[in-house]
Amino acid sequence: MPKIKLVAWDVYGTLIATGNSETSDVSELEKLRLREGALEALSEISSRKITQITSSDGDLNNLKRNLKEAGIDWADFFDDLYKMTPGQPKDFSYIIQKYKIMPENLLVIGDNYNIDIALAKKQGCNTFWV
């Protein structure tokens, strides 16, 4: 496997849990939480000095606020936040060019196969579908 130099994280559904069906408590449903294991994964990747970014189709100001509410400051883990086209398969060609890496050096992590993963695979990126 080629060396991973950059990890692109989807946020909603991947880092931040969505659709919490484990509780019927309305106050619990309104709380934003990191998905189980997300903080450990972010920390492990950071400890290996691998650059991390977000690749979300959500509003970037809301994303920063939502990450903070879920328990992390985006600047502690991410080099940058990228706004992707809503509802479209995510195209990582700009990110690959900006970071001057080969597609196989990018690991894309997402929860929606059609939006987060499919085009990344076609572009030659490594992918992890959660």
C-alpha positions in Angstrom: 0.0 0.0 0.0 1.4 3.5 -0.9 2.2 5.8 1.9 -0.8 7.9 3.1 0.2 11.6 3.2 -3.2 13.1 3.5 -6.6 12.0 5.1 -9.8 13.7 3.9 -12.7 13.2 6.4 -16.3 13.6 5.7 -17.9 15.2 8.8 -21.6 14.5 9.1 -22.3 10.8 9.6 -18.5 10.0 9.6 -17.0 12.1 12.4 -20.2 13.5 13.9 -22.8 10.8 14.6 -26.2 11.5 12.9 -29.5 9.9 13.3 -29.1 8.8 16.9 -31.7 6.0 17.2 -30.3 4.7 20.5 -32.3 7.1 22.7 -35.8 8.5 22.9 -34.7 11.4 25.1 -35.3 14.5 23.0 -32.5 16.4 24.8 -30.1 13.6 23.8 -31.2 13.7 20.2 -30.3 17.4 19.9 -26.7 16.9 21.2 -24.0 16.6 18.6 -21.6 13.8 19.4 -18.5 12.4 17.8 -18.9 9.0 16.3 -17.5 6.2 18.5 -13.7 5.9 17.9 -13.5 9.2 15.9 -11.4 11.1 18.4 -9.0 8.1 18.8 -8.7 7.9 15.0 -8.0 11.6 14.6 -5.5 11.5 17.4 -3.7 8.4 16.0 -3.4 9.9 12.5 -2.1 13.2 14.0 0.5 11.4 16.1 1.8 9.9 12.8 2.2 13.4 11.4 -0.2 12.8 8.6 -2.1 15.9 7.4 -5.9 15.8 7.9 -8.6 17.9 6.2 -12.4 17.8 6.1 -14.3 17.4 2.9 -17.8 18.3 3.7 -20.7 19.6 1.7 -21.9 21.5 4.8 -21.5 25.2 5.5 -18.0 25.7 6.9 -19.0 28.0 9.7 -21.6 25.6 10.9 -19.1 22.7 10.5 -16.6 24.5 12.8 -19.4 25.2 15.4 -20.7 21.6 15.1 -17.3 20.1 15.6 -16.8 22.3 18.7 -20.2 21.3 20.1 -19.3 17.6 19.5 -16.1 18.1 21.5 -13.2 19.0 19.2 -11.7 22.3 17.9 -11.2 21.8 14.2 -7.8 23.5 14.3 -6.4 20.8 16.7 -6.7 18.2 14.0 -7.3 19.7 10.6 -4.9 21.6 8.3 -7.9 23.0 6.4 -11.7 22.6 5.8 -12.9 22.0 2.2 -16.4 22.8 1.0 -17.5 20.2 -1.5 -20.5 20.6 -3.9 -23.7 19.5 -2.0 -25.4 16.4 -3.3 -22.7 15.6 -5.8 -20.0 12.9 -5.7 -16.9 14.5 -4.0 -14.2 15.4 -6.5 -10.7 15.3 -4.9 -8.7 16.5 -7.9 -8.3 20.0 -6.5 -7.1 18.7 -3.1 -4.6 16.3 -4.8 -3.2 19.2 -6.8 -3.1 21.6 -3.9 -1.2 19.2 -1.7 1.0 18.0 -4.6 0.4 14.3 -3.9 -0.5 11.3 -6.0 -4.1 10.1 -5.6 -2.9 6.9 -3.9 -1.4 9.1 -1.2 -4.9 10.3 -0.2 -7.1 8.4 2.1 -10.8 9.4 1.9 -13.0 8.5 4.8 -16.8 8.8 4.5 -20.1 7.2 5.3 -22.0 7.7 2.0 -20.6 5.5 -0.7 -22.1 7.4 -3.7 -21.1 10.9 -2.4 -17.9 10.3 -0.4 -16.3 7.2 -1.8 -17.2 6.2 -5.4 -15.5 9.1 -7.3 -12.5 9.0 -4.9 -12.0 5.3 -5.8 -12.2 6.2 -9.6 -9.6 8.9 -9.0 -7.2 6.4 -7.6 -7.5 7.4 -3.9 -7.5 5.0 -1.0 -10.9 4.9 0.7 -12.5 3.8 3.9 -16.3 3.5 4.0 -17.8 3.6 7.5 
